[in-house]
């Protein structure tokens, strides 16, 4: 699947009044450590604290009027929950958010500040889906998937659209991968805007279903969710995976210690706070420095929703 540059520009234009064009940061010390030139696209400064606000906004904007009157629902461990709550509130649409019990309390409280319709469920994918389905049917709501939805994917694409428009000579762009919506959107934007840049996904080794899926050419599933990167515990879907399979050549897997080290380095050198899921992409560069030596590399810092009192370093 490919999307034309013109089509992506229309998506970007329609969202421009609602989302922040986030800054790109550089740091000489980090460049020296990596032996490459790093461009950090800071979605931790986005509304609701992550790139997910782009996805939720585009999905909400593309609903028909009947659906808008009925309302929407999603399930999420945190960032899309907060993003959809805020995006729907901005458009005066009712929303219901299902979150697993093991989602960070910090992220639950962030949702509750926007929306009282938060429902907790047991911390399994089946329970998330079953609880969502029950409430959806009860209130005649429209389900918006956090990653396996084309409008969500196209909303995500605007991160890379902005980055390449400002820095057209990038050799690589690395982004974290959990459910696959950001990686798929990034791939579509990169394919439309650049002839030389390659998108690479990075995910925790403990939940490396995307890495295994790319190898086997079919969707694989994790046997556990044991990673500090709570936003990357989800699986690929039948809409985003074909895009990933077509456009993505490689996925780097990083350990928990490598994620924490990347998070700490960004905190110390850039003086910004990001969540573990957001640090994964930078961890990929640190792990494979030889691959990126002398190259211009974009890094998607996907979000900054983390409890500053519970940092892992």
N, C-alpha and C positions, 0 to 999 in steps of 0.2 A: 504494500500500500504506500502511495505517495500523495502528498498534498502540495498544490502549487504555492509558490511564494505569494501570489496575489491573494489566495484564499487565506493564508496565514496572516497576511497583513490586514485583512478584513476582521479576523478574530481579534487581533491585537488592537485595532482601532476601536472596536465595539466595547472592549474592556478598559480602554485607557482612562476613562473618567472615574473608574472604580478602584483600580489597583495602583500600587506604587511602582514606578520604574526604579528598581533597587540599585544601589551603588555597586561598583566593582572596585575592590581594594587590592593593592599590591604592597609587598613588603620586601625590602632588600635582604634582610636576614633570612627570610624564608626562601627567597630565590637562591641564596648562597647555600643553604642547607640542602635544597633539592637539586641544585645545579641546573635549574631551568627557570623560566619566567612564568610565574603563577598569577592568574587573574581570578580572584574570588568573587563570584556573583552572590551577593549577600541577601538571600531570601529570608534570612532571620530578621531583616528589617521590614518585611512585607506585613501588611495588615493581617491580623490574627497570628502573626509570628512565623508564618511558613508559606512556601509556594502553593500550598493547598488552597489558599484563598483565591488564587487565579483559577484553579480547577473548579471550585465551587461556584465562583462568580459566573464563569462561562456556562456552566450547566444550568444555573438559575436563569440566566438571560435567554436561554434557548427553550425554556418551557413554554407551552401554549397557555392561553388564558384560563382554560378549564382546569388544568393541572395547578396553576398558580392559586386558584381559589380553594382547591382541596388541601394543598400542602405537600410537603416532601418528608422523606425519612432516609436515614443512612445508618450504618454501623461503622464504628471507628474506634481505634485505641487512643485517639487524641487529636491529631492535627486536622484531619478532615472534619472531625466532629465540630471543632471550634470554628473552622472555616465555613462550613455549611450553615452553622447557626448564625454567624455574622452576615454571610452573603444573603441568606433568606430574610433576615431581619432588615437589611438595607433595602430589600425590594418588597417589604411588607408581606412576606409569605410565611405561613406557619411551618415549623419544622420540628421533627422528633429525632432524637439522637440516642442510639443504642451503643453503650460502651461496656466492654468486658470488666469484670470486677478487678482484674489485675492491671488495668490501665492506671497510669500515675495519677495520684490524687490531685496533683498540681494541674493536670490537664482537665480533669473532671470539674474542678473549681472554675477553671477558665471558661468552660462551656456554660456552667450555671450562672455566671455573671451576665451571659447574653440571653440564655434560654432556660426556662424551668423544665422543659420537656425532655429530661434526661432519664433514660431507663437503663439500669445496670443488668447484666446477665452473667452467667457462668463464663469462665475464660476459655471457651473453645469456639472454633469457627462454626460448628454446627449450632451451638446455642445462640451465637450472634445472629446467624441467618434465620433460625426458627423464631426467635424473639422479634426480630425485625418484621418477618412475614406476618406474625400475629397482629402486631400493631398496625402494619400497613393495611391489612384487610379490615381491621376494626374501624379505622378512620378514613378509608379510601384514599390513601396517600400514594405518592409516586416515589419509588425507590431510586436513589442516586448512588451508584457504587463509587467508593473512594478512588478507584483506579481503573476499573474495567468498564469504561463508559467513554464514548468517542468525544463528547463535549468536554469531559474532564481532561482527556488526553490533549485535546486542542488547546484548552486553557493552559495546561502545563507547558505547551510548546512555546508560549510567549517568553518564558525564562531564557531559553536559548536564542530565540529571535532577537531579543534585546541585546544579549551578550555578543552575538556575531555582528549585529548592526554596528555596535560600538568598537568591536575588535575583530575585524574581518580576517586577520591573518593567523588565527589560532590553528595550531596543529592538532590538538586534542581537546575534548571536553569530557570531564569525568563527573558522573552523578551517581548518587546512591540508588539502590534498587530494592524495593520491597514488594509492593503489589504490581509494579511495572508501569504505572501511569506516567511518571516523570520520565523514565527512560524512553518509553515509546514516544512521548511528545517531543523530547529532546532530539530523538532520531529523525522525526519528521521535519523539525525545524532545520536541523543541520543539513539534511538532504536537500531542502529547498533553498537554503541560503549560502551554502559553501560547497566548493568542489574539492577542497583539500582537507577539511577538518574531519576527524573521526570521533564518534561518541563511544565512550567506554563505560560500562556499568561497574559498580563496586558494591559488594554486599558482605555481610558478616559470614565468616566461615561456618559458624554454628548454625546458620539458617541459609545455606547456599543452594536453595531450590532453583533459583534462576540460572546459576552456573551449570547445574546438572541438566536443567531444561534445555539450555542452549546446546549442550553436548548431545543429548538424546533426541532433540528435535520434537519433544513432547513435554507437556506440562508435568513437572515433578512436584512433590509435596514434602514439606519438612515433617520430621517425626517429632520435633520439639520446637519450642520457641525460646530457647535459652540464650538470649543475647541482651546486652545492655542497650542495644539499638532497638527500643520498643516499637518504633515506627516502621521497622523493616521486617516484622514477623509475619506478614501476610504473603499470600501466594499470587502468582500470575493468573491472568484471566484469558478467556478465549478471544477477546477483542484486542488487548494490548500485546499478547504473546506473538501473534503472527507479524506484527510490526517490528517487534524486537528481533524475531528470527530472520526477517528480511534485511534489516539494517545494521544489526549489532554483530561485530566480529568476535568480541571477547568481553569477559567479565572477570574482574579481579576479586579474589576472596581475601579478607583481612581478619586477623584474630581480635579478640576482645582487648588485649593489651595494646595492639596497634591502633585500635579505635580510640582508646583512652589517651594514648600518647598524642595522637593527632588533635584531639579536642583540647588537650592541655597546651600544645604548641600554639594553636590559634588563639587561645585565651591569653597566653603570655606575649605573643608577638603582635597580634592584631588588636588586642585589648577588646575583644568581643566575645560574648558567650553564645555558644551553639550547643545544640543537643547532640547526644551520641550518634543518632542516625545521620545527622548532618556532617559529622566528622569523618564518616566512612569514605567519602570520595577522596579527601585529602590523604587519608591513610593509604589509599591505593597508590598515590604518587610516591609517598615515602617508602612504601614496600618495594616498588619497582623503579627506583630512581634511574637506573641505567637505561630503561626504555624511554624515559622522558628527558634524558640529558640534552641540554641545549635547545629544547623545544618550548614553544609557547602553549601553555596549558590552562584551560579554563576549568575551574572547580565550582560546582553548584553547592553552595552552603544552603541546604534545603530548609532549615528552620532553627529557631532559637528558643523553643518552648521547653525549658528545663528549670527545675527547682534549684535556684542558686545555693540553697542550704544543703543540697544533697549531691554535690559534684563528686565524681568518682576519682578525683585527684586532689 
